[in-house]
Amino acid sequence: VINVGDKHLRNIKAIVAYDGTDFSGWQIQTNHRTVQKEIQNALRKIHEREITVTASGRTDSGVHAKGQVINFFSDKDKINDEKFRDAINYFLPQDVTILKCTTVPDSFNARRSAKKRVYQYYIYTSAYPFPHYRKYCYFKRRQPDIRKLNELSHVIIGEHDFSVFAASGDTNKSKVRYVSSSHFYINGPFLIYRIEANGFLYRMVRSILGTILELEQQNRQGEDLKKILTSGSRDNAGQTVPARGLFLEKVYYQDNE
Amino acid sequence: VINVGDKHLRNIKAIVAYDGTDFSGWQIQTNHRTVQKEIQNALRKIHEREITVTASGRTDSGVHAKGQVINFFSDKDKINDEKFRDAINYFLPQDVTILKCTTVPDSFNARRSAKKRVYQYYIYTSAYPFPHYRKYCYFKRRQPDIRKLNELSHVIIGEHDFSVFAASGDTNKSKVRYVSSSHFYINGPFLIYRIEANGFLYRMVRSILGTILELEQQNRQGEDLKKILTSGSRDNAGQTVPARGLFLEKVYYQDNE
């Protein structure tokens, strides 16, 4: 049990959606508009003191979220979870919204307790880009071969050292991650790449996808992607795809969290 | 056949999509960013002279379009329709896109030849607004009763004098329009109002929908809407709903156009 003075602090888990377009990513940085800064500003107005929030993971500049998860400790014990959500939303700008608040055990930590993260990347293929989609997908004129894409994407599944697909800024000691799902599917006008893993390195999804798209275009095989993955050299990876197509969809915890 | 000097002018019909968020509507106005101005700017760059475009109808400030239709006359006879589309798009900003160009008979006029216009209005009902939808729908916390909405919306079908639902700026002489379809349906997370008519008065869709939503909330009957429609007084109509939920979906012409 965590206390401030005599007061028990309540651990609040919140699900957050944001439009990443006008944010320099999740994490607080001086002189940049970030999602964490906006949420902590809102919490400061409610608590009249600084509250630090923990997220399941950082998202990069321009990346969106439909299901980012955060937690923080609050001494406000008089309002229920729903009212808490509404109070935070009242102080948030329109491009960030708290979808849900839940009071959880003190042991819950949005980052350390996370079991699985799910990202989706939206590609729009057409003769022309569409104005209303322009901030939420990557436009490609050519329709790739989804069977070939899936053949390639399946190579990623399993436990691998993903150093090849980590951007230079990645600070994780271990580059080993377990990818439980990696596939492409169609939803309405979008070709979507969905990847699920216990964790991701810096820009890993965008680097994997950029590489898969290049290999598909060159009509190369799953074997070629395997070689790149095990080569140990980032020079062998393809170009990263733009941030605007990427959404943090969902984070999974233990059943009781 | 229309000529400039010795040259035959080609009549081009184009389908246009735009994100209305940052536009003061369709029609050219001094000191305002409008869709017509952007398109005419692009055409001026291609033709090195002023080209006036005709649209199926004006859309109001903030209203979107997926299928606005325009036409204009061009002396460029060397490039095919597809290249023409790409050339215009090259000079357009990201929030306007020409989806298709077709060379049509000289008699085609995007406004006068239009047989039917279709508008859709997107309502998002949830406990909280969603950041990525905020510019493209109207958020309502309460889920209205779709059966009641449809009972009300059907009253609008047929030929009526719609003076009651025309904003004060409307300059049409006759306020009589024929509404061929008016109904609500669900698509994914959206409640959509779809209305089809031979023409619309200024702000007519937003005024009809605002009135229907108010009557539904008050649990009033189709008879009450009939009374408002025939009352002749704009004071009886409800508040207009915001522009951001409204899309010009499609314009119908004769089969051969």
HADDOCK unambig.tbl for C-alpha pairs under 7 A between the chains (distance, minus, plus):
assign (segid A and resid 17 and name CA) (segid B and resid 131 and name CA) 6.63 0.50 0.50
assign (segid A and resid 18 and name CA) (segid B and resid 131 and name CA) 5.61 0.50 0.50
assign (segid A and resid 19 and name CA) (segid B and resid 131 and name CA) 5.63 0.50 0.50
assign (segid A and resid 19 and name CA) (segid B and resid 132 and name CA) 5.62 0.50 0.50
assign (segid A and resid 94 and name CA) (segid B and resid 131 and name CA) 6.19 0.50 0.50
assign (segid A and resid 95 and name CA) (segid B and resid 131 and name CA) 4.72 0.50 0.50
assign (segid A and resid 96 and name CA) (segid B and resid 131 and name CA) 5.91 0.50 0.50
assign (segid A and resid 97 and name CA) (segid B and resid 130 and name CA) 6.71 0.50 0.50
assign (segid A and resid 97 and name CA) (segid B and resid 131 and name CA) 6.44 0.50 0.50
assign (segid A and resid 99 and name CA) (segid B and resid 128 and name CA) 6.63 0.50 0.50
assign (segid A and resid 128 and name CA) (segid B and resid 99 and name CA) 6.63 0.50 0.50
assign (segid A and resid 130 and name CA) (segid B and resid 97 and name CA) 6.70 0.50 0.50
assign (segid A and resid 131 and name CA) (segid B and resid 17 and name CA) 6.62 0.50 0.50
assign (segid A and resid 131 and name CA) (segid B and resid 18 and name CA) 5.61 0.50 0.50
assign (segid A and resid 131 and name CA) (segid B and resid 19 and name CA) 5.61 0.50 0.50
assign (segid A and resid 131 and name CA) (segid B and resid 94 and name CA) 6.20 0.50 0.50
assign (segid A and resid 131 and name CA) (segid B and resid 95 and name CA) 4.73 0.50 0.50
assign (segid A and resid 131 and name CA) (segid B and resid 96 and name CA) 5.92 0.50 0.50
assign (segid A and resid 131 and name CA) (segid B and resid 97 and name CA) 6.44 0.50 0.50
assign (segid A and resid 132 and name CA) (segid B and resid 19 and name CA) 5.61 0.50 0.50
